[in-house]
């Protein structure tokens, strides 16, 4: 042993986080918009026009997906009406699905865990809940679903992943 160093008995310390799903959250309400271009030619230019109109109006969008005839995305509920009016005034056709939320399932190294996507899809399918959009990142999977069913889905996901409710967690 080095001079000046003391030997201490105790628990083993780990600097890695536990693997597996650790948390599930629900976002504030959003609206899912599907925007169709008025002409089938120059689709790339029209998609760019959609995005530029929203950028110039300072309307933040997320879960962007290129569609066969346009683009779809979500906006925070408070921006939905203004986004629709802006796009329709420029000749775009907009389909609106209001009252959506993002349910996010968190886990460290999500992409290395097997079966998480399948479990989420199975829970949604068995509950009869449509998944409007789904995205993933290194630490989470996010699903855009109808807000009315979000609490039920979170509870089902908690059960599937063996999570306790926040009030049940041990301190």
C-alpha positions as semicolon CSV with decimal commas, in nm:
position;residue;x (nm);y (nm);z (nm)
1;X;0,000;0,000;0,000
2;X;0,124;0,350;-0,079
3;X;0,229;0,574;0,206
4;X;-0,051;0,809;0,307
5;X;-0,323;0,591;0,155
6;X;-0,578;0,423;0,378
7;X;-0,762;0,102;0,310
8;X;-1,139;0,147;0,339
9;X;-1,385;-0,139;0,350
10;X;-1,720;-0,068;0,191
11;X;-1,953;-0,120;-0,099
12;X;-1,835;-0,156;-0,453
13;X;-1,894;0,165;-0,650
14;X;-2,022;0,154;-1,007
15;X;-2,005;0,448;-1,241
16;X;-2,238;0,292;-1,496
17;X;-2,610;0,348;-1,482
18;X;-2,841;0,053;-1,453
19;X;-2,958;-0,089;-1,783
20;X;-3,322;-0,103;-1,880
21;X;-3,613;0,139;-1,890
22;X;-3,583;0,395;-1,611
23;X;-3,858;0,651;-1,673
24;X;-4,166;0,729;-1,884
25;X;-4,292;1,084;-1,943
26;X;-4,578;1,260;-2,122
27;X;-4,521;1,587;-2,311
28;X;-4,753;1,887;-2,322
29;X;-5,032;1,863;-2,579
30;X;-4,940;1,885;-2,948
31;X;-5,118;1,881;-3,284
32;X;-5,013;1,656;-3,572
33;X;-5,033;1,821;-3,914
34;X;-5,011;1,652;-4,251
35;X;-4,946;1,906;-4,526
36;X;-5,010;1,814;-4,889
37;X;-4,848;2,005;-5,174
38;X;-5,093;2,146;-5,432
39;X;-4,889;2,018;-5,730
40;X;-4,717;1,685;-5,780
41;X;-4,416;1,834;-5,962
42;X;-4,131;2,011;-5,782
43;X;-4,221;1,839;-5,457
44;X;-3,883;1,918;-5,302
45;X;-3,932;2,290;-5,363
46;X;-4,281;2,278;-5,214
47;X;-4,162;2,092;-4,905
48;X;-3,892;2,354;-4,861
49;X;-4,158;2,625;-4,894
50;X;-4,361;2,463;-4,613
51;X;-4,060;2,454;-4,383
52;X;-3,955;2,810;-4,471
53;X;-4,304;2,949;-4,404
54;X;-4,300;2,791;-4,057
55;X;-3,945;2,909;-3,988
56;X;-4,024;3,266;-4,092
57;X;-4,332;3,263;-3,868
58;X;-4,116;3,126;-3,582
59;X;-4,337;2,821;-3,539
60;X;-4,130;2,534;-3,396
61;X;-4,201;2,189;-3,539
62;X;-4,088;1,839;-3,443
63;X;-4,127;1,478;-3,556
64;X;-4,086;1,586;-3,919
65;X;-4,155;1,317;-4,178
66;X;-4,142;1,344;-4,555
67;X;-4,462;1,209;-4,708
68;X;-4,534;1,098;-5,064
69;X;-4,715;1,424;-5,145
70;X;-4,585;1,662;-4,881
71;X;-4,466;1,658;-4,523
72;X;-4,606;1,583;-4,177
73;X;-4,496;1,713;-3,838
74;X;-4,616;1,805;-3,492
75;X;-4,646;2,150;-3,337
76;X;-4,724;2,255;-2,982
77;X;-5,101;2,295;-2,951
78;X;-5,082;2,674;-2,910
79;X;-4,919;2,709;-3,256
80;X;-5,151;2,476;-3,450
81;X;-5,418;2,723;-3,560
82;X;-5,163;2,979;-3,680
83;X;-4,961;2,710;-3,864
84;X;-5,272;2,584;-4,045
85;X;-5,385;2,932;-4,145
86;X;-5,038;3,022;-4,272
87;X;-5,001;2,707;-4,483
88;X;-5,355;2,713;-4,621
89;X;-5,315;3,081;-4,720
90;X;-5,017;2,971;-4,931
91;X;-5,221;2,702;-5,111
92;X;-5,128;2,392;-4,911
93;X;-5,389;2,141;-4,794
94;X;-5,359;2,065;-4,423
95;X;-5,504;1,770;-4,232
96;X;-5,516;1,820;-3,856
97;X;-5,508;1,569;-3,572
98;X;-5,539;1,765;-3,247
99;X;-5,489;1,650;-2,888
100;X;-5,174;1,443;-2,928
101;X;-4,890;1,393;-2,679
102;X;-4,546;1,242;-2,693
103;X;-4,492;0,951;-2,457
104;X;-4,118;0,907;-2,402
105;X;-3,963;0,587;-2,270
106;X;-3,614;0,649;-2,125
107;X;-3,326;0,404;-2,090
108;X;-2,949;0,443;-2,104
109;X;-2,803;0,301;-2,425
110;X;-3,153;0,246;-2,565
111;X;-3,024;0,124;-2,897
112;X;-2,834;-0,159;-2,728
113;X;-3,140;-0,292;-2,543
114;X;-3,335;-0,569;-2,712
115;X;-3,712;-0,576;-2,722
116;X;-3,795;-0,224;-2,603
117;X;-3,941;-0,112;-2,939
118;X;-4,133;-0,440;-2,965
119;X;-4,274;-0,404;-2,613
120;X;-4,388;-0,046;-2,678
121;X;-4,552;-0,147;-3,007
122;X;-4,720;-0,445;-2,841
123;X;-4,861;-0,232;-2,556
124;X;-5,001;0,023;-2,802
125;X;-5,145;-0,248;-3,027
126;X;-5,311;-0,436;-2,740
127;X;-5,463;-0,110;-2,612
128;X;-5,590;-0,021;-2,961
129;X;-5,396;0,306;-2,966
130;X;-5,264;0,436;-3,297
131;X;-4,905;0,552;-3,310
132;X;-4,896;0,867;-3,527
133;X;-4,517;0,892;-3,519
134;X;-4,229;0,722;-3,346
135;X;-3,870;0,835;-3,301
136;X;-3,566;0,710;-3,118
137;X;-3,248;0,851;-2,970
138;X;-2,960;0,704;-2,773
139;X;-3,158;0,737;-2,448
140;X;-3,527;0,724;-2,540
141;X;-3,810;0,616;-2,768
142;X;-4,087;0,867;-2,828
143;X;-4,437;0,789;-2,958
144;X;-4,694;1,045;-3,066
145;X;-5,038;0,923;-2,956
146;X;-5,383;1,061;-2,873
147;X;-5,373;1,250;-2,543
148;X;-5,693;1,095;-2,403
149;X;-5,523;0,754;-2,374
150;X;-5,177;0,869;-2,257
151;X;-5,221;0,799;-1,883
152;X;-5,351;0,450;-1,953
153;X;-5,061;0,379;-2,192
154;X;-4,803;0,505;-1,943
155;X;-4,949;0,274;-1,677
156;X;-4,941;-0,024;-1,916
157;X;-4,582;0,057;-2,014
158;X;-4,481;0,088;-1,648
159;X;-4,623;-0,258;-1,583
160;X;-4,455;-0,406;-1,891
161;X;-4,115;-0,267;-1,793
162;X;-4,153;-0,334;-1,419
163;X;-4,142;0,033;-1,316
164;X;-4,301;0,166;-1,000
165;X;-4,503;0,484;-0,994
166;X;-4,310;0,791;-0,875
167;X;-4,505;0,789;-0,545
168;X;-4,409;0,422;-0,491
169;X;-4,035;0,473;-0,534
170;X;-3,816;0,399;-0,235
171;X;-3,624;0,689;-0,093
